Amino acid sequence: MEQNPLLKALSLREFTSLMFNSCAALRPYIAHIDDIYKDFTSYKVRVPVTGAIILDESYERCLLVKGWKAGASWSFPRGKKNKDEEDHTCAIREVLEETGYDVSKLLKMDEYIEVTIGQQRVRLYIIAGVKEDTVFAPLTKKEISEISWHRLDELQLLSNDVISRGANGLKLYMVGPFLVPLKEWISKHQPATAQKSDASLKGACVWKAKNNSLGGTSASEALLIRPGSEIYMVDSGPGKSFRNFRFDTAQILRSMEAVFSAT
């Protein structure tokens, strides 16, 4: 669609229908596609989510990421667990994908906040003491549009909904349920010698995609912003993000054999 704007945008339901009609292995199940789609969407919201609440050295600011699409919300970096994946492993992977930052050396297995929202368990590990000048940049394509430090005292929600707006107008997703227990954790763990953050630094952006829009503008270039330094361009295109990507050929062949055996 980026190359040809005349192409139609498809909803997931429309894409599912086309996929089932085009794939010989799925075609026998077309009559049940509504039930299959309903089961999938129900399953999707039950998959456990893990991630991290990253705090700066002052313990006064946390790192939030903003989704890609126009009007997207801000949230802590997090994502769904893979099958049989451990919580902390998922958190490390998701934070690395969304921020480019490896929390594995700072993550403590027993330092987390966990809430259940609907049927979904959400666990966020608390990663405290991250330097303000740490370089952040997502490794995924078209998932994150901006990464910023936000002062906790400014994240006042207007309601208790999972999707809520802050008093400063920001759309915040899955942030509210963690604020009270997070502030309690900070009151117990914040070092007396913790350096106070500059009160003038409110929503300090550290990374932002260039010309991001719902229309699908290219994200191969991004703004990398370091506090106290110049803004400069970085290449975050697929050539960089996926340079080490390899298909698991053996797994693909096993899956194909299973499909052919079943038919």
BELRANOR-V314233 format. One record per backbone hydrogen bond with DSSP energy under -1.0 kcal/mol. NH is the residue of the N-H (numbers start at 0). CO is the residue of the C=O. If there is no record, write none. Layout:
BEGIN
((NH:CO) (NH:CO))
END
This chain:
BEGIN
((6:3) (14:10) (15:11) (16:12) (17:13) (18:14) (19:15) (20:16) (21:17) (22:18) (26:22) (28:25) (29:26) (31:28) (32:29) (35:31) (36:32) (37:33) (38:34) (39:35) (40:36) (41:37) (42:38) (43:39) (44:40) (45:42) (48:120) (49:78) (50:122) (51:76) (52:124) (54:126) (55:60) (58:55) (61:149) (62:53) (63:147) (64:74) (65:145) (66:72) (71:68) (73:170) (74:64) (78:49) (80:47) (84:81) (89:85) (90:86) (91:87) (92:88) (93:89) (94:90) (95:91) (96:92) (97:93) (98:94) (99:95) (105:102) (106:102) (110:107) (112:123) (114:121) (116:119) (119:116) (121:114) (122:48) (123:112) (124:50) (125:110) (126:52) (128:55) (129:54) (133:130) (136:98) (138:96) (139:96) (144:65) (146:206) (147:63) (148:203) (149:61) (151:59) (153:150) (154:151) (155:153) (157:164) (163:171) (165:169) (166:155) (168:165) (171:163) (172:73) (173:161) (177:174) (178:175) (181:177) (182:178) (183:179) (184:180) (185:181) (186:182) (187:183) (188:184) (189:185) (193:190) (200:197) (201:199) (203:201) (205:146) (206:146) (207:222) (208:144) (209:220) (215:212) (221:233) (222:207) (223:231) (224:205) (228:225) (231:223) (233:221) (235:219) (239:236) (240:236) (241:237) (244:241) (248:246) (251:247) (252:248) (253:249) (254:250) (255:251) (256:252) (257:253) (258:254) (259:255) (260:256) (261:257) (262:258))
END
